[in-house]
Amino acid sequence: MTGAAHIARALMLALGLSACASAPRVLEPAPAWPPAPATARIQFIDSLSGPEDVGRGMLRRIIRTARGRHLPSLGKPHGLAVASGILYVADSHLAIVHVFDRAKGRYRYFPKRPVDGFRRPIGVAVTESGRVFVSDAESARVHVFEAGGKRYGGALGEGLLERPTGLALSPDGRLLVVDTVASTLLAFDPESGAHLTTIGRSGKGADGFHYPTDVAVAADGTIYVADTLNFRVQVIAPDGGFLGHFGAAGDAPGYFSRPKAVAVDGDGHLYAVDALFDNVQVYGPGGKLLLAFGGPGSGPGQFWLPSAITIDHLNRIYISDPHNGRVQVFEYLPEDTVSKGEAP
């Protein structure tokens, strides 16, 4: 059978499956939190598991499969970043970074050629100009890619980092890197790769971390660190001074079992992903618990050991759900009548 015949057969099969799938069905309402009759503040949108989830990606995948070229689905998604509307997903199992451009219906991944020391990507951060930073927990460095991942630009932190994980870019232009094993937060110049400063130390005190895993920065420069095995979130000033912390070990709302990731929305709410609770807790000023959403499972809005979170400028919330092989997408729904900093 010729290549053209293979493609035609694949397309006919896909169209047939599509026709079968078009039978009328009852759609369940999308999960929302808090549940009705309360006004929803968090709404589930959809999820991403592979190239077929970016519009025209399904047709492209059929054609590529018929030609013997396969595009990868998500293996074990971890770090997330959004820049210029494009979602970047670090996949620690496949050792690649997936790139989803849903507005244009496009998918790609990188690196496509071997990169020395690119073994276990965990965190990802992206500048608006398209420079991509990827932490590698196994090779103990942060890889740098240019042009949205299309060109390799080297690495930073070699010899300084023990196990880099979470990454974030601060408003003042620094790259913040969590070192989980060293229990510190390091700042680098993203242009030169120079190490600027180290924040915190190993310990349980006011300025301590115990196996932290992620970092997020608010618009005003306030830094939040998921201090995982201290069961808290550390709050740090832009200059590196410790402002306090919230959370403690426990199984009630407002407590933590395994805080793994943090993010900040457009109104300054802090979102903390708890891998063992399989949920996300949302906090306001002073660490006041406002809302929690999610739960264990594989359905929409449910998680199995969630590991990362990012929020874009439209308040869309992306959460890595690695053991379900997907990234789930939610939306924060603010009310014009609600003042910033109040409950979402």
Phi, psi and omega in degrees: 000134182288165178300319180297322179293321176301315181295316180299317180296319179296319179294320179296319178296317180297318180294323178295318177296322179297319180295319178297324184282351185273004178298146182303137177216155180275124180267128176284144177298144180295139178301145178214154181225139350294159182291159176302148011273004178293157178287125182293138175245334176235129183235129173289136178254296179191193180218160179239127177238346181178187185302331182292350183265017178237051174073256184287359183299329181297312180299316180298321182293323178298314181295316180296321180296317179297331179271002179083014178247123187249139172261137186282142168275170179295131176269285176224087183292138176231255187301146183228148173205149176234132176216130181054036177079004182254132182264130176248132183231115176282128183245106185287337180281315182272349182056049175218172171243121176279145179231117181248118173248089187288330180297324181258001180066036184239148176225144171205177176212164175207160354281149178267345174241153182303137175240127182303125177082005178268092190239315182220080180293134182238302182254158178214142175218145186223133174277162179295339178278353177098010173281128186247128176251131181230118177282141179238108186292334183274318182269359173057053177204168174246118179279148180238127177239147178254165174055045177069022178102001184279346182218133181278136184241008179111201183213160176226161177084002180297130182088346178255328186261144176258313178210081180290137182229266184291144179230151173203151175254129182270159179301334180272010171092012179267150170263120179260132184232122174278129173252105188294314183290319179283347182055052178219168174238123183249144176247135180234155169280117184291344179275309183268339185082005182290141176283125184263313182196163174237132183247134175081179180203169179289128179157179181253002182285185184300329181251024185252159172230152173226099183053060176291158185229342184207162180217145175219154182231130178281168181300330180274004178094354178297135184254135176240132180236129173285102183269079201302305185270004162263000175056048182203171171247124177272138179248125189230138178288160178304331180275002178097357178285140181279127183262343183144188179206166174216158183099158177199166179293134179169173182242017178256163177305137182092349176257172181234149171249318175205076180293119188248333187207153182222154176202161182234133179270182185293343177258009175086008176287143180260126179253127180238118179276128177248113186294326183273330173284343185056042179211180177234129177253137183249130185239148174254198182304140178073012180076027178281124178290128181252325189193152171226144177219159183103199183152166183287144177143189182237005179276179177300130180080006177249157186226159172228097183056060179299147191230346183203160180209144169214156182229129182270182186288348176264010181065028169275135188251124180247129183229126177286129180237073196298321184278353167260002176061045184203166168244124180265145184242129179234176176220134173276129185249090179284159173251137180300334183274354181265126181292149177300138179095349177271180187301138178288000000 
